[in-house]
Amino acid sequence: MAYLHAISAWVLFGIKRNPSYTTAGVQAWAIGYVYAELQNPTASITDRFDETTIDGVALAAFIVAFIIAGQIVVRLVMYVLQRYHAKCADAVKKSKHDDAGAGKEGEEEAPVEASDEKV
């Protein structure tokens, strides 16, 4: 299960390209299924392993499935915040660009009025 958790962490956070939410989601689902099956183990499992071992593996499966699901949520939040930050940065850049362009074009020298008065 630790190996599956390491894979999910890598596909969500370690890849340079887009994260694979599907791979991590399938892993969380499969490990959660292991937990669910160990709540009512079959006879072949109870014949081979004692109750403490079964409960320990079931608890580990539950914890790992929960951690992977949490990682998916964290990565989705990171994605949304990155997109929001990028949009805000683009808007600020555009606003600065528009302000700089408007200042040059909109600035016209005021006409100097000729005056006959002597100072």
N, C-alpha and C positions, 0 to 999 in steps of 0.2 A: 504494500500500500504506500510505503514511503516513496518507492520508485514512481508510482502513478502520480503522487503529489508533486514530485520533482518535475515530471513531464508537464503537468498542468501549469506549474509556476513558469516553466520555460516557454510554453506556447502562449501564455498571457503576457509575460513581462520581458522575456529574454530575446524574443525575435525582433529583428530590426524592421521587418515589414509588419503588416497588420496582425494583431493578435488573433489567435484561433479560439474564439468563444465556443465554437461547436465541439472541438476536441475536449476542452476542459469541462464543458457541460455534460458530455457523454461520460466522462470519467466520474464526475460527481454522481450522475444517475446510476452508473454501474456499481459504484462502491456503496451507494445508498441501498441498492438492491441486495447486495451482500448482507448489509445490516438487517434488512427486512426479512430475508430468508433465515438468518440465524436467530430470529426471534422465535421461530417454530422450526427447529432443525429436523432434518429427516433422520430416520433410524440409522442410516449408514454413517452420518456425521456423529451422532450420539454414541455409536458403538466404537468409533475410533478415538474420539476426544472426550475428555471430561468436561463438566459443566463450566468450570472456571476458565478453561481455554476457549470454549465457545463464547462465553460472555466477554472475555477479553478481546477476542477478534471482532466481535460484534460492536463493542464500544469503540475500538480503534477505527472500524469502518465508518461508524457514525461521525466520529470526530474528523476524520479525513474528508468525508463527503461535505461536512459543514464548512471546513476550512476552504476547500476548493470552491464551493458556492460563494463564500465570502470573498475570495480572490476575484471571482468573476464580477461581483458587484463593485469591488474597489476599482477594477480595471475599466468597467463601464463608466464609473464616476470620473476617473482620470480622463477618459476619452471625451466625455461631455465637457469637462472643464477646459481641456486643451482646445476643443473646437470653439468654445465660448471665448476663451482668451485670444485665439487667433482672429475671430471676428471682431472683437473689441480693438485689437491692435490694428487691423486693417481699417477700421472706422476712424481711429485716431490718425493714422497715416493719411487717409483720404482727406480728413478734416484739415490737417496741417497743410497738405498739398493744395487744397482748395483755398485756404486762407492766404497762402504765399502767392498763389496765382492771382487771386482777387486783389491783393495789395498792389501788385505791380501794374495790373491792367486798370484797376479802379483809381489809382493815384494819378490824378492829373494836376499839373501845376495850376494854381489859382492865377487868374489873370491879374497882372499888376496894373492898377489904375494909375493913370498919370494925374498928377496933381500940380496945380500952378502955385501952390503955396510954398513959400520958402521957409525953411526951418532955421 
